[in-house]
Amino acid sequence: MKFKIRYADQIVGVASLAAIAALIVLIFAIGANQNWFAKKNSYYTFFVFGGGFFNRNGFDVQRIFYWKSKVCKS
């Protein structure tokens, strides 16, 4: 006797997508519980622009003389 399930491909596809979605939700739930997505550092960059304007392809360009990056841990 030949046993055939109707729409077997669609059932397997929906079950696979549901399993993948559940896995993604589980990973994000675990990550939120472990503070993976918490803001730990703030980054700031300060630029000091000086003279030296020049035109490149129709855009005004200004040279940066000095920049300083800073990490503030929160």
N, C-alpha and C positions, 0 to 999 in steps of 0.2 A: 504494500500500500504506500503510495507516494504522499508524503505530508508536505504541504506548501502553505507558508504563512503569507497572507496578503500584505503588501506594503512593508515587507521586511526591511528594505533599504531605508525607507523613511523612518521607521521605528528605530533602527540602529543609529541613523544620523541624529535624530532628536536626542536619543539617550547619550550619544557621544558629546553633543553640544551642551547638554545639561551637566554632564560630568566635568567638562572643561570649565564651564561657568562656576560650578560649585567649588572647584579647585582654586580659581582666581579669587572668589569671595573669601575662601578660607585663608589664602595667603595674605590678603589685605586685612582680614580680621586679626590674624596673628601679628602682623606687622604693626597695626595700630595698638595692640595690647603691649607690644615690646618697645613702643615709642620710636619706631623706625622712621616715622614721618614727622616727628617733632622738630621744631626749628631749634637748632643747636648753636649756630654761629650766624653772625651778621657780618657782611662784607661791605666795606666802603672803599671807594677809590676817589681820590682828589686829583684834579688836573690843574696845572698852572699853564695857561696859554700865553704866549708871547707874540711878538711881531712875526714877520716872515710869512705874510699872506702870499699865496701865489695861486694862479688859476690853472686847473687841470681839467681838461675836457669840459669846460664850461662851468665847473664848480669851484667855488672859493675854498681853498684849503689853508688851514692854519697849523703851524708847527707846535708841537707840545714840547715845552722846555723842561718840565718836571712833573712827575706824578708820584703819588704815594698811596700804597694800598694798606689797609688796616683791617684786622680781624678782631671783632668784639665778641667774646664768648658770652652767651647769656645763660 
